[in-house]
Structures are given as C-alpha cells and as structure tokens.
Amino acid sequence: VSGSRLSIGLFGLFVVITLLITYFASRMTRTTAEYYAADHRMSAWQNGIAISGDYTSAASFLGVPGLIALAGLDGVLYVVGFLVALLFVLVVVAEQFRNAGRYTVADVLTQRLQDRPVRLASSLSTLSVCIVYLVAQMVGAGALVKLLFQLKGAVLGVPSEVVAIVGVGLLMVVYVAFGGMLGITWVQIIKAVLLLAGSTLVAMVTLSRFGFSITHLLDAAAAGSGKGTAYLAPGLRFDNPLDLLSLGLALVFGTAGLPHIMVRFYTVASTRAARASVNWAIGVTGAFYVMSTFIGFGAAALVGAKEIVAANKPGNMAGPQLARALGGGLDTFGGDLFLAFMAALAIATILGAVAGLTFAAASSFSHDLYAAVVRPARHATASRDQDDEVRMARRAALVIGAVAVMLAVVFRGQNVAFLVGLAFAIAASANMPVLVLSLYWRQFNTTGAVAGILAGLGSCVLLVGVGPTVIGPQGIWFKSATPLFPLDNPGIISIPLGFAAAYLGTLWSREPSFAGRTFERLRLLALTGIRIGSAVREPR
Amino acid sequence: MAETLEDRVRVEQSARPQPGPDARDAGASEMPAELAELERRHRRLVWPLTGCYLGYYLLLILLAGYAPGLMRARILGELTVAYVFALSQFLMVGVAAYAYIRLARARVDPLVERLHERLEESPTREASK
C-alpha cells in the first residue's frame, strides 16, 4: 500500500511539473505558427528527444520487455522493426517533409495536389490513426492503474479503471488545448529523459547481477522462461512467417505515416535541424530499446515466466516486476520504491504519448477539415482567421479527447493490443504511400492520392475487422467463428494496395496534368527549402 | 530577368555534368539547372541506402520465418545465429544513420547551399513574391 502511495506521489510530481510547463507555454502561444509548430523554434536535440518521447508509448515501455521476457527472439524482432522505421523516416521523408509542409501532413500533399479533396482524405486517415492509437493507449492506462495501484474497487461508485481513463483524458486535453506544440514538446522531453534514465538504471542493475555478461544473462533468461533452447530461436510468438513479415512491413513503413511523429519536424527551422533531430531520436530511442531488451531478458531470468504471466497474460508487468525484484522483492522498502518508480514512469509514458496523438488529431481537424474544407471562404481578415483556427484546434482537442475517453471506457478490460497494430497498419498503408509518391512521383495527381488513402485505410480496417484479433477464438467478438482473414496484421496486403490504388487512380483519372512546373517547384522546395513561383502561398 | 539568371547558372556550371532532359521542359525559365543535378545525387543516395537497410531487416524477418533451422544454429558459445543477427541490427541502424549523414553532407548539402546562395540573392525570388 505504501508503494502505491509513493507512485501516486511521484506521478503527482510529474503532473505538477508538466502543468507548470503547460501554463508557461500557453503564455507564449498565440499565433497559428506558435500553436501548431512552436514557432519553428525548437532545436534539433529538443525535437529529437521529443520525437523519441512521442514514439515510445506504453507498448514500448511495458509491452516490449514483456514480449521479450516471454518470447525471447521474437520480441527483439519487434523492437528492431520500430528502430529501422526511424531510419526510413530519416533517409526518405524527414527533411523534405519539414521543407514542404507547414503544420499538418496534408500541407505537404497539397503543395502540388488539389486542396480540398486531399485535405479531406488526409484528415480522415490522420484522425483514424490518432483515435485508434489513442484508444489503445487509454485502455492500457486503465488496465495499468488497476494493476499497479491495486485500486480494485471503485472511487465514489465509479470503477477505478474509468477514473484512470477519464483522468488521463482530462490531462491530455489540458496539455494540448493550452500548451500547444511548445507545451507538449517539453512534456515529451521530460518524459523521454525520465524513461531513458529509469530504463538504464533497471537494465544496469540487472546486468550487474550477471557480471555484465550478455551471454550469462541470456542463459539465465532461457532457463527462467521455461522454454529452454526454444527461447534462443525464432517462433515463440510468431508461428506464421507471413504474419511476422506483415507486421515487420507495417512497423517499418508505419512510422513515416504516423501524424504525431511527422508533425514534429515542423518545430525545427532548417533542413539540417530536421535531419539532426531524427539522429537524436534514433540515438535516444535506440538506447531505450537496448535497455528494454535487457529488461526483458532480466525479467525472464529473475522473475520467471510463470510469475510474469500470472500478473498479466501478455506480460505487460514484466518491467515493473523486475524492478521490484531488483529492489528487494515483494513487501520490502526497496522493492516498493523501485516498483513505484516504474509505475509512475509508465503512467507518464502513456500521458506523453496520448498528448502527442491528441495534438496531431486536433491540428488536422482545425487546419485541414475546418480551415480548408468547412470554412473555405476567406471573408475575415488574416489575423482573425488565425485566432479562429487556433480556437478551433483547442476545441477539437476537447472533442477528440471526449471521443477517445468514451471509446476507451467501452473497450476497457479488452485485450486491445491489436489497435496499436491497426494504427501502424493504417499509417503504413494510407499515409505513407501517398506521402512518398507526392514527394517523388512526377505524374502523381489528386485522384491518385484520394484513392490511395481510401484504399489503404479501408483495407486495413476491413482486414483487421475480419481477422483473428477481432473475431474467432483469439479475438474479442464471435469467439466461435473462424476469422475470414488469416493474419493478425494486414500490412502485407494493405500497403501494396495503398500504392496500387494511388497508381491506378492517377492513371485512370486523366486529370489535366500541371505536374511539370509544380513538381519542379515542389522538388526545389522539398530538397532545399527555397520557395519560388506560384507554389508560394504564404511565407513561413 | 529569369533568363539572365538561368544563363548565369549555366555558364558557371558548364564544367559540371549536364542535368537530365526533364529539367528543361518542366522547370522552364525559373528552375536552376543545378536542381536536376541535386535531384540525381539525392535519389542516388536515398534509394540504394534504403535498399540496404530495409534489405538487412527483411532478411532477418524472412530467415526467422522461413529458415528456423539456420537461425537456431549456435555460433558464439550459447548465442544462436538468430540473436547475433537480431542484435547486429542495432549496430546496423547506427552505421546506416551515420553513413547517411556523411554522404548527405558530402554529396547533397554543397549543392543545396549553392542553390541557396544563388536563389536567395537573385531577383527572381523577390519578383515572385
């Protein structure tokens, strides 16, 4: 009990500090550029660490050590996918994305495609990715609070899970509505630093128990996993090679389509800074994942698979359980202290990730849907338009938060791990192909973009909806039915489908091609940041 | 005015390789010829490098799925091929990121800087906005 008080105290400290940041950030946030992009004034290291903070959700902090503890190598394959995805962002899109866009993903696409249809479609997929991902995180937050703080009962007649979900929802809306991009960037930086420090501490203490020998640690992990030599080989988690490939593709290509990651590049002022910020992100995230891998091995070795599964079937408590064991075990002061620390970190992790997602969704709602589609007539003055748009973004944050809270309350208690996979799959199939084609393919046109987004989004939702994670014995509904689609992750079908629809849509539409000049201007802008000719809308 | 800029660019870089044919028709008068060269260097950096790191990752995924026998073989004491290959991916990510930065700095950035110098003091840009 004293342990759970302690972690509530630590978490409370995090909340107080982040609310203070939000307050100061809100006083420095007035214009649209300040709200959406922190006035493009973040430095490369700040943005890079914040990207890492956005990227490492609860799925990374809790899910990855659990997966590695229980499935060994297959868990490592998962982590490696997340990391290689950042390389794809670095090499193929980051710099050009910053140069060509302003506030949202659609800003890059509309440099050369028609404004309204593309913004409408892009906003639809952005909102889908963000809300699906948000619900996954918030259901996780509910389960986590229940597990970690042992709040089994109810607070004022409301189940503790619901209290946790509503609390997380309220905080994230406050961060996003008041702090804007500046506020949430600093929240992410603090979160990422705490996360890396905490993981490093636990990993190092673990390694010290094994004389800093990775092979000794691995041997003990194989023994503790109860799987013996199978722990050292692939196949414990992914028994279908196609499923593994499909997941791998969705992970590697998904990140370049995750709106909350990509809009971060607008916070820096130059091409070089965009490049450097991905490097910072790769460094911090890579270090964090290496530590998570050791934590996973350590949990298998020192806690044992039996106890990990007993606490939580997918193994989400492996990290906190290891921390408790290292601190001295159950009901010791050290054990409680370590556990409390990990619990507070876990909630802070979720809070950071959901704030980033809500922000990206709110930006897309106000900048793409409201400002460009709903309110296209420019009747007001420019400055009143700006105020209007920021006000709409703040309200959108509230609405999106409310929707996410309601969905999370409905889905609470379910195993919603598939939602993270779905979010990555939509990002990889609906957002990534269109983004890459709009930057690199001269003939690409509006019909192609809309077709690509809709086909990618639709096929993901459909294939996951009839797949084994939703229906059938492993799913959440119709347990007696057979899934109509055999794979957990739709990536291997939906990513090529997104590209194919974009390609065919472009060929079939016979749109009057103004690709030539516009494309050259886009290329100059994307590669150098120089705007010339009519592609210039408003100077940044 | 645009033509004089174009001429100046062309004269100054006549020693360099000729840009691709598409820069002519599409870019028309405003586009500096150097853009085509920048484009060529950029694509030659981005796609081969992407092929390398994606290939290395997909090879791991495919071998894990389709060649479990090979992956189970031990090479370093207790360590299996699978673990050595999987852990080497962390190293690969670092090497690929470093390679990208070095190559971009050496091959792409100088051209970008030259374009900035040329276009930001040129009359074309002021005239356009």
Interface residues (C-beta under 8 A of the other chain):
Chain A: L73 D74 V76 L77 V80 G81 L83 V84 L86 L87 F88 L90 V91 V92 T215 L218 D219 T229 L232 A233 P234 G235 F238 N240 P241 L242 L244 L245 G248 V252 T271 R272 R275 V278 N279 I282 G286 Y289 V290 R442 A515 G516 R517 F519 E520 R521 R523 L524 L527 T528 G529 I530 R531 I532 G533 S534 V536 P539
Chain B: D22 A23 D25 A26 G27 A28 E30 M31 L35 L38 E39 H42 L45 V46 L49 T50 Y53 L54 Y57 L58 L60 I61 L62 A64 G65 Y66 P68 M71 R72 L76 G77 E78 L79 T80 A82 Y83 A86 L87 Q89 F90 V93 G94 A96 A97 Y100 I101 A104 V108 D109 V112 L115 H116 L119 E120 T124 R125 S128 K129
